[in-house]
């Protein structure tokens, strides 16, 4: 690792063990010109020392610690992205986990626009007999990938659609109710997701018609320790889905160790692992294998209960087992909330489905291809177009679940610096959890200097912990930071303690 002369600030320090970001000679002059200070920033040496302590821990010796810190410039000052103030392994490609959602949501705000709204359109493709009210055609639910459609239940939505059909004079359907998920690719998951994840609630398929957050519950009645836990029910019931139950009963208080194995569109799921011994039932959360079909089946049943009966069994556009009757006519458009508001729960609750839907929507807008690959290509091009060097950047999905993702600490802080000067800056910043106060950071940093001053996204997968976001320093300065711990070993507690210390030191600058 080679220290480089970034500014007079760094020349005045003696942090020999910290690797600073290497810059070309022509970039050195630019970095010096951008640096508004001629003396060390109070508290910066403490930040560096704490990063050094994290890198020296036994649990990080076989892995890698990455760190990047950039002072932010206001729109009036900005002439590109300022050079990193300090970087440790800043140019190393590391696994971002869910901090990748920073890239996905920030780019979505700019590529799709903060006022972009997913639309789900109710359509028909036939003629309506005015005398009998019979539609000689099909009813379509045409999705655009809205990840929030009926996420908290469908009765209100279906009542809305029932009212639309009534207003159109439709009393019977001489065709089928069809879920149209063709807005996105039929490859409904990233090719980089692990089999252990697929089928579980946090790794659901993302389709052009997402429904009920693409998840359901599986309930078990535990028995004696080591015995098969009896499969009691699913909620809601998923049509055409069977289960091979190998779930065991674990020790009391052993927690949810159950996993669901099943690919998108599968008709059989395997249940493995264990659920804790207890007197009542225990539920785990799983992914709906075919959300568009589930939506069509549920809407068909709802309409039947209201007296509007479809002659043909419900199906999907992907399955294709229906007779098209003519040109489709739009009856109603159901809109999600604007993207500027939609991204807040994505970053606050780290919602994988929603991040994947954004990436597919980006691909659809950029090239007409609603796929993970097309979306990642468009995001990479957007970063490049805005002056971010994407050497070593590899986007395999939008949520950070794939182990093939690769981002450098400097790329994360560069993106954060870029976003704060673009049109969606206010919405983006508001989407990030606040240390000690909200989202996935509510239990992090409370009662320390970091509380209320760190706005960041966390990222966690096995042996990886990352944080990236903004810090409002006590001095009044604002900065973007990234802390990435890659392939650590042993207990996480001491690593967490060091990370919290770094955040507190950043806030005290």
C-alpha positions as CSV (number, residue, x, y, z in Angstrom):
1,X,0.0,0.0,0.0
2,X,1.5,3.3,-1.0
3,X,0.7,6.6,0.7
4,X,0.2,9.5,-1.7
5,X,0.3,13.2,-1.3
6,X,-3.4,14.2,-1.4
7,X,-3.1,17.5,0.3
8,X,-1.2,19.6,2.8
9,X,-3.5,18.2,5.4
10,X,-2.1,14.7,4.9
11,X,1.5,15.9,4.6
12,X,1.1,17.4,8.1
13,X,0.2,14.0,9.6
14,X,2.3,11.0,10.5
15,X,-0.2,8.1,9.9
16,X,2.4,5.7,8.4
17,X,0.2,2.6,8.8
18,X,-2.8,4.0,7.0
19,X,-2.9,3.4,3.2
20,X,-4.1,6.5,1.4
21,X,-5.7,6.4,-2.0
22,X,-3.2,6.6,-4.8
23,X,-3.8,9.4,-7.3
24,X,-2.1,10.2,-10.6
25,X,0.1,13.3,-10.6
26,X,-2.4,15.4,-12.5
27,X,-5.1,14.3,-10.0
28,X,-2.9,15.3,-7.1
29,X,-3.0,18.9,-8.1
30,X,-6.8,18.8,-8.5
31,X,-7.1,17.2,-5.1
32,X,-5.0,19.9,-3.5
33,X,-7.0,22.6,-5.2
34,X,-10.3,21.0,-4.0
35,X,-9.0,20.8,-0.4
36,X,-10.4,23.8,1.4
37,X,-8.2,23.4,4.5
38,X,-4.5,24.0,5.0
39,X,-4.2,22.3,8.4
40,X,-5.3,19.0,9.8
41,X,-9.0,18.7,10.6
42,X,-9.5,18.3,14.3
43,X,-10.4,14.8,15.2
44,X,-9.3,13.2,11.8
45,X,-6.3,11.6,13.4
46,X,-8.5,9.9,15.9
47,X,-10.7,8.5,13.1
48,X,-7.6,7.1,11.3
49,X,-6.3,5.6,14.5
50,X,-9.6,3.9,15.2
51,X,-9.7,2.5,11.6
52,X,-6.2,1.2,12.2
53,X,-7.4,-0.5,15.4
54,X,-10.1,-2.3,13.5
55,X,-7.7,-3.5,10.8
56,X,-5.3,-4.8,13.6
57,X,-7.9,-7.0,15.3
58,X,-7.4,-10.7,15.2
59,X,-10.8,-11.2,13.6
60,X,-9.9,-9.1,10.6
61,X,-6.4,-10.4,10.0
62,X,-7.4,-13.1,7.5
63,X,-9.8,-10.7,5.8
64,X,-9.7,-7.1,4.7
65,X,-10.8,-3.8,6.1
66,X,-11.8,-1.1,3.7
67,X,-12.4,2.6,4.6
68,X,-13.1,5.7,2.6
69,X,-13.9,9.3,3.7
70,X,-14.7,12.3,1.5
71,X,-15.6,15.8,2.5
72,X,-18.7,16.8,0.6
73,X,-19.0,19.9,-1.5
74,X,-22.1,21.9,-2.0
75,X,-23.6,22.3,-5.5
76,X,-22.0,25.8,-5.8
77,X,-18.6,24.4,-5.0
78,X,-18.7,21.1,-6.8
79,X,-16.6,20.7,-9.9
80,X,-16.7,16.9,-10.0
81,X,-16.2,14.6,-7.1
82,X,-13.6,15.5,-4.5
83,X,-10.8,13.1,-4.0
84,X,-10.9,10.9,-0.9
85,X,-9.6,12.6,2.3
86,X,-8.5,9.2,3.7
87,X,-8.8,5.7,2.3
88,X,-7.7,2.3,3.6
89,X,-7.8,-0.3,0.8
90,X,-10.0,2.3,-0.9
91,X,-9.6,0.8,-4.3
92,X,-10.1,-2.8,-3.3
93,X,-13.2,-4.6,-4.6
94,X,-15.1,-5.9,-1.5
95,X,-18.4,-7.5,-0.9
96,X,-20.9,-4.7,-0.2
97,X,-23.9,-6.8,1.1
98,X,-26.9,-4.5,1.5
99,X,-24.8,-1.3,1.2
100,X,-25.2,-2.0,-2.5
101,X,-28.8,-0.6,-2.1
102,X,-27.2,2.8,-1.8
103,X,-26.1,2.5,-5.5
104,X,-29.4,1.0,-6.6
105,X,-31.7,3.5,-4.9
106,X,-29.6,6.5,-5.6
107,X,-29.3,5.6,-9.3
108,X,-33.0,4.8,-9.5
109,X,-33.8,8.3,-8.3
110,X,-31.9,9.8,-11.2
111,X,-32.5,7.3,-14.0
112,X,-36.2,6.7,-13.3
113,X,-36.8,10.0,-11.5
114,X,-38.0,10.8,-8.0
115,X,-41.6,11.2,-9.3
116,X,-41.6,7.8,-11.1
117,X,-44.5,5.6,-10.0
118,X,-45.0,1.9,-10.7
119,X,-48.3,1.4,-12.4
120,X,-50.5,-1.8,-12.3
121,X,-53.1,-1.7,-15.1
122,X,-56.4,-3.5,-15.1
123,X,-57.3,-4.4,-18.8
124,X,-59.7,-6.4,-20.9
125,X,-59.3,-7.7,-24.5
126,X,-62.9,-8.3,-25.6
127,X,-66.3,-6.7,-26.1
128,X,-68.9,-6.2,-23.4
129,X,-72.4,-7.2,-24.2
130,X,-74.5,-4.3,-22.9
131,X,-77.6,-6.5,-22.5
132,X,-76.0,-9.3,-20.4
133,X,-72.9,-7.7,-19.1
134,X,-70.8,-10.6,-20.4
135,X,-67.2,-9.8,-21.4
136,X,-66.3,-11.9,-24.4
137,X,-62.6,-11.8,-23.5
138,X,-60.1,-11.9,-20.6
139,X,-59.3,-9.6,-17.7
140,X,-55.6,-8.8,-17.4
141,X,-53.6,-7.5,-14.5
142,X,-50.7,-5.9,-16.3
143,X,-47.8,-5.2,-13.9
144,X,-44.8,-3.0,-14.2
145,X,-43.0,-4.6,-11.2
146,X,-44.5,-2.7,-8.3
147,X,-43.0,-4.4,-5.2
148,X,-45.6,-2.8,-2.9
149,X,-48.8,-4.1,-4.7
150,X,-51.0,-5.7,-2.0
151,X,-48.0,-6.0,0.3
152,X,-50.3,-5.6,3.3
153,X,-53.3,-7.5,1.9
154,X,-55.4,-7.5,-1.2
155,X,-59.0,-7.0,-0.1
156,X,-58.9,-3.2,-0.5
157,X,-57.2,-3.4,-3.9
158,X,-59.6,-6.1,-5.2
159,X,-62.6,-4.1,-4.0
160,X,-61.2,-1.2,-6.0
161,X,-60.9,-3.4,-9.1
162,X,-64.3,-4.9,-8.6
163,X,-65.7,-1.4,-8.6
164,X,-64.0,-0.7,-11.8
165,X,-65.5,-3.8,-13.5
166,X,-68.9,-2.9,-12.2
167,X,-68.6,0.6,-13.6
168,X,-67.6,-0.9,-17.0
169,X,-70.8,-3.0,-16.9
170,X,-68.9,-6.3,-16.6
171,X,-71.0,-9.0,-14.9
172,X,-69.5,-12.2,-16.3
173,X,-66.2,-13.1,-18.0
174,X,-66.2,-15.4,-21.0
175,X,-62.4,-15.9,-20.6
176,X,-59.9,-15.9,-17.8
177,X,-58.3,-13.7,-15.2
178,X,-54.7,-13.4,-16.3
179,X,-51.7,-12.1,-14.4
180,X,-49.4,-10.4,-16.8
181,X,-45.8,-10.3,-15.5
182,X,-44.2,-9.8,-18.9
183,X,-42.7,-6.3,-18.0
184,X,-39.7,-8.1,-16.5
185,X,-37.6,-11.1,-17.6
186,X,-38.7,-14.6,-16.7
187,X,-35.3,-15.0,-15.0
188,X,-36.9,-13.9,-11.8
189,X,-33.8,-14.1,-9.5
190,X,-30.2,-13.0,-9.9
191,X,-28.0,-15.8,-11.3
192,X,-25.6,-15.1,-8.4
193,X,-28.0,-16.0,-5.6
194,X,-27.2,-19.1,-3.5
195,X,-29.5,-22.1,-3.4
196,X,-29.7,-21.8,0.4
197,X,-31.3,-18.4,0.0
198,X,-33.7,-19.0,-2.9
199,X,-37.2,-19.8,-1.7
200,X,-36.9,-17.9,1.5
201,X,-38.7,-14.6,2.2
202,X,-35.6,-12.4,1.7
203,X,-34.8,-13.9,-1.7
204,X,-38.2,-14.0,-3.5
205,X,-38.5,-13.9,-7.3
206,X,-39.0,-10.5,-8.7
207,X,-41.4,-10.4,-11.6
208,X,-43.3,-7.9,-13.7
209,X,-46.3,-8.6,-11.4
210,X,-45.2,-8.7,-7.8
211,X,-48.0,-9.4,-5.2
212,X,-48.3,-9.6,-1.4
213,X,-44.5,-8.8,-1.3
214,X,-44.1,-12.2,-2.9
215,X,-44.1,-13.9,0.5
216,X,-46.2,-16.2,2.7
217,X,-46.0,-18.0,6.1
218,X,-45.4,-21.7,6.7
219,X,-46.5,-22.9,10.2
220,X,-45.3,-25.9,12.1
221,X,-46.2,-27.7,15.3
222,X,-42.9,-28.7,17.0
223,X,-42.7,-32.1,18.6
224,X,-40.0,-33.7,20.7
225,X,-36.5,-32.5,20.0
226,X,-35.1,-34.1,16.9
227,X,-38.5,-35.2,15.5
228,X,-40.1,-33.9,12.4
229,X,-42.1,-30.7,13.1
230,X,-45.6,-31.2,11.7
231,X,-46.5,-28.9,8.8
232,X,-49.8,-27.4,10.0
233,X,-50.7,-24.7,7.4
234,X,-49.6,-22.0,5.1
235,X,-50.9,-18.4,5.2
236,X,-52.1,-17.6,2.6
237,X,-52.6,-20.8,0.8
238,X,-50.4,-21.0,-2.3
239,X,-52.1,-22.7,-5.3
240,X,-50.4,-25.7,-6.9
241,X,-47.6,-25.8,-4.4
242,X,-46.7,-29.0,-2.6
243,X,-44.2,-29.5,0.2
244,X,-41.6,-32.0,1.1
245,X,-41.3,-31.5,4.9
246,X,-38.0,-32.4,6.5
247,X,-38.2,-29.7,9.2
248,X,-37.0,-30.9,12.6
249,X,-37.8,-29.8,16.1
250,X,-34.8,-28.0,17.7
251,X,-34.1,-27.2,21.3
252,X,-36.3,-24.7,23.0
253,X,-35.2,-21.1,22.4
254,X,-33.0,-22.3,19.4
255,X,-34.8,-19.8,17.2
256,X,-35.7,-20.0,13.5
257,X,-33.2,-22.3,11.8
258,X,-35.6,-23.3,9.1
259,X,-35.0,-22.9,5.4
260,X,-37.2,-23.2,2.3
261,X,-35.7,-24.5,-0.9
262,X,-37.5,-23.9,-4.2
263,X,-36.9,-22.0,-7.4
264,X,-39.2,-19.5,-9.1
265,X,-42.3,-21.0,-10.7
266,X,-41.6,-24.3,-8.8
267,X,-44.5,-26.5,-7.7
268,X,-42.6,-28.3,-5.0
269,X,-40.8,-26.7,-2.0
270,X,-38.5,-28.6,0.4
271,X,-38.5,-27.5,4.0
272,X,-35.3,-28.2,6.0
273,X,-33.6,-27.1,9.2
274,X,-35.3,-26.7,12.5
275,X,-37.8,-24.7,14.5
276,X,-37.7,-24.4,18.3
277,X,-39.6,-26.7,20.6
278,X,-42.6,-24.9,22.1
279,X,-46.2,-25.6,23.0
280,X,-47.8,-23.5,20.2
281,X,-47.1,-23.4,16.4
282,X,-44.0,-21.7,15.0
283,X,-44.0,-19.9,11.6
284,X,-41.3,-19.2,9.1
285,X,-41.6,-16.9,6.0
286,X,-41.2,-18.2,2.5
287,X,-41.2,-16.8,-1.1
288,X,-44.2,-17.2,-3.4
289,X,-42.9,-19.0,-6.4
290,X,-45.2,-17.5,-9.0
291,X,-46.6,-14.2,-7.8
292,X,-48.5,-13.4,-11.0
293,X,-50.3,-16.7,-10.8
294,X,-51.1,-16.2,-7.2
295,X,-52.5,-12.8,-7.9
296,X,-54.7,-14.1,-10.8
297,X,-56.0,-17.0,-8.6
298,X,-56.9,-14.7,-5.7
299,X,-58.6,-12.1,-7.9
300,X,-60.6,-14.8,-9.7
301,X,-61.8,-16.1,-6.4
302,X,-62.7,-12.6,-5.1
303,X,-64.7,-11.8,-8.2
304,X,-66.5,-15.2,-8.0
305,X,-67.5,-14.3,-4.5
306,X,-68.9,-11.0,-5.8
307,X,-70.9,-12.8,-8.5
308,X,-68.5,-12.1,-11.5
309,X,-67.6,-15.5,-12.7
310,X,-64.8,-16.2,-15.2
311,X,-65.5,-19.1,-17.5
312,X,-61.8,-20.2,-17.9
313,X,-59.3,-21.0,-15.1
314,X,-57.0,-18.2,-14.0
315,X,-53.5,-18.2,-15.6
316,X,-50.6,-15.9,-16.5
317,X,-49.1,-14.4,-19.5
318,X,-45.9,-16.4,-19.0
319,X,-47.9,-19.7,-19.1
320,X,-49.7,-18.6,-22.2
321,X,-52.6,-21.0,-21.9
322,X,-55.3,-18.6,-22.8
323,X,-57.0,-17.3,-25.9
324,X,-56.4,-13.7,-26.7
325,X,-59.6,-12.0,-28.0
326,X,-58.4,-8.7,-29.4
327,X,-56.7,-5.4,-28.5
328,X,-56.4,-4.7,-24.8
329,X,-58.4,-1.8,-23.3
330,X,-57.1,-0.1,-20.2
331,X,-59.8,0.1,-17.4
332,X,-57.8,1.4,-14.5
333,X,-54.3,2.2,-13.4
334,X,-53.2,1.6,-9.8
335,X,-50.2,3.7,-8.9
336,X,-47.6,3.0,-6.2
337,X,-46.3,6.0,-4.2
338,X,-43.6,8.1,-5.9
339,X,-40.2,6.6,-6.1
340,X,-38.8,9.4,-3.9
341,X,-40.9,8.0,-1.0
342,X,-40.7,4.4,-2.1
343,X,-37.0,4.2,-1.4
344,X,-37.2,5.0,2.3
345,X,-38.5,1.6,3.4
346,X,-36.1,0.0,1.0
347,X,-33.1,1.5,2.8
348,X,-34.7,1.7,6.3
349,X,-35.9,-2.0,6.3
350,X,-33.4,-3.3,3.7
351,X,-36.0,-4.8,1.4
352,X,-34.4,-7.0,-1.2
353,X,-37.5,-7.5,-3.4
354,X,-38.0,-3.8,-3.7
355,X,-34.4,-3.1,-4.6
356,X,-34.5,-5.9,-7.3
357,X,-37.7,-4.4,-8.7
358,X,-35.9,-1.0,-9.1
359,X,-33.0,-2.5,-10.8
360,X,-35.2,-4.3,-13.3
361,X,-37.2,-1.1,-13.9
362,X,-33.9,0.7,-14.6
363,X,-33.1,-2.0,-17.2
364,X,-36.5,-1.7,-18.7
365,X,-36.2,2.1,-19.1
366,X,-32.7,2.0,-20.4
367,X,-33.0,-0.7,-23.0
368,X,-36.5,-2.2,-22.9
369,X,-35.1,-5.2,-21.1
370,X,-36.5,-5.6,-17.6
371,X,-33.8,-7.8,-16.2
372,X,-31.1,-7.7,-13.6
373,X,-28.3,-7.8,-16.2
374,X,-29.7,-4.9,-18.2
375,X,-30.3,-2.9,-15.0
376,X,-26.8,-3.5,-13.8
377,X,-25.4,-2.4,-17.1
378,X,-27.4,0.8,-17.0
379,X,-26.3,1.6,-13.5
380,X,-22.7,1.0,-14.4
381,X,-23.0,3.3,-17.4
382,X,-24.7,6.0,-15.2
383,X,-21.8,5.9,-12.7
384,X,-19.3,6.2,-15.5
385,X,-21.1,9.1,-17.1
386,X,-21.0,10.9,-13.8
387,X,-17.3,10.6,-13.3
388,X,-17.0,7.5,-11.2
389,X,-14.3,5.1,-12.1
390,X,-16.0,1.7,-12.1
391,X,-12.8,-0.4,-12.3
392,X,-13.5,-3.4,-10.0
393,X,-17.2,-2.7,-9.8
394,X,-19.4,-5.7,-10.5
395,X,-23.2,-5.5,-9.9
396,X,-24.8,-8.9,-9.9
397,X,-28.0,-7.9,-8.2
398,X,-29.6,-4.7,-6.8
399,X,-30.0,-5.7,-3.2
400,X,-26.5,-7.0,-2.3
401,X,-27.5,-10.7,-1.6
402,X,-25.3,-12.1,-4.3
403,X,-21.7,-13.1,-3.3
404,X,-20.5,-12.0,-6.7
405,X,-21.1,-8.3,-6.1
406,X,-18.0,-6.2,-5.8
407,X,-17.7,-2.5,-4.9
408,X,-14.7,-0.5,-3.6
409,X,-15.0,1.8,-0.6
410,X,-14.0,4.7,-2.8
411,X,-16.8,3.9,-5.2
412,X,-19.4,4.0,-2.4
413,X,-18.2,7.4,-1.2
414,X,-18.0,8.7,-4.7
415,X,-21.6,7.7,-5.4
416,X,-22.7,9.2,-2.1
417,X,-20.9,12.4,-3.0
418,X,-22.5,12.4,-6.4
419,X,-26.0,11.8,-5.1
420,X,-26.0,14.7,-2.7
421,X,-25.6,17.1,-5.6
422,X,-28.3,15.6,-7.9
423,X,-32.0,16.3,-8.1
424,X,-33.0,13.5,-5.7
425,X,-30.5,14.4,-3.0
426,X,-33.1,15.3,-0.3
427,X,-35.2,12.2,-0.9
428,X,-32.1,10.0,-1.0
429,X,-30.6,11.3,2.3
430,X,-34.0,10.9,4.0
431,X,-34.1,7.3,2.9
432,X,-31.1,6.4,5.0
433,X,-31.5,5.1,8.6
434,X,-30.2,7.4,11.3
435,X,-27.9,6.0,14.0
436,X,-29.6,5.5,17.3
437,X,-33.0,6.6,15.9
438,X,-34.4,4.8,12.9
439,X,-34.4,1.8,10.6
440,X,-31.6,-0.8,10.7
441,X,-29.4,1.7,12.6
442,X,-31.9,2.3,15.4
443,X,-30.0,0.0,17.8
444,X,-26.6,1.3,16.6
445,X,-24.8,4.3,18.1
446,X,-27.5,5.4,20.5
447,X,-26.1,7.5,23.4
448,X,-22.8,8.2,21.5
449,X,-21.6,11.0,19.3
450,X,-22.9,9.1,16.3
451,X,-26.5,9.3,17.3
452,X,-28.4,11.6,15.0
453,X,-25.3,12.4,13.0
454,X,-24.7,9.2,11.0
455,X,-27.2,8.6,8.1
456,X,-26.1,5.3,6.6
457,X,-27.1,1.9,5.1
458,X,-25.8,-1.2,6.7
459,X,-24.9,-4.4,5.0
460,X,-24.6,-7.9,6.4
461,X,-24.0,-11.4,5.0
462,X,-21.9,-14.2,6.4
463,X,-18.5,-12.9,7.5
464,X,-19.2,-9.5,6.0
465,X,-20.3,-6.2,7.7
466,X,-20.4,-2.9,5.9
467,X,-21.7,0.6,6.6
468,X,-21.8,3.5,4.1
469,X,-23.5,6.9,4.3
470,X,-23.2,10.5,5.5
471,X,-21.9,12.1,8.7
472,X,-22.8,15.5,10.0
473,X,-19.6,16.5,11.9
474,X,-19.7,18.6,15.0
475,X,-17.5,21.1,13.2
476,X,-20.2,21.7,10.6
477,X,-18.5,19.8,7.9
478,X,-20.3,17.0,6.1
479,X,-18.7,13.9,4.7
480,X,-19.4,10.6,3.0
481,X,-17.9,7.5,4.5
482,X,-17.7,3.7,3.9
483,X,-16.6,1.1,6.4
484,X,-16.3,-2.4,4.9
485,X,-15.1,-5.5,6.8
486,X,-14.6,-8.4,4.4
487,X,-14.3,-12.1,5.5
488,X,-13.8,-11.5,9.2
489,X,-13.4,-14.5,11.5
490,X,-14.5,-15.2,15.1
491,X,-17.1,-13.2,17.0
492,X,-18.6,-10.0,15.5
493,X,-18.9,-8.2,18.9
494,X,-15.3,-6.7,18.9
495,X,-15.6,-5.7,15.3
496,X,-18.9,-4.0,15.9
497,X,-17.4,-2.1,18.8
498,X,-14.6,-0.8,16.6
499,X,-17.1,0.2,13.8
500,X,-19.2,2.1,16.4
501,X,-16.0,3.8,17.6
502,X,-15.2,4.9,14.0
503,X,-18.7,6.3,13.6
504,X,-18.5,8.2,16.8
505,X,-15.1,9.6,15.9
506,X,-16.4,10.7,12.5
507,X,-19.2,12.6,14.2
508,X,-16.8,14.3,16.5
509,X,-14.7,15.7,13.7
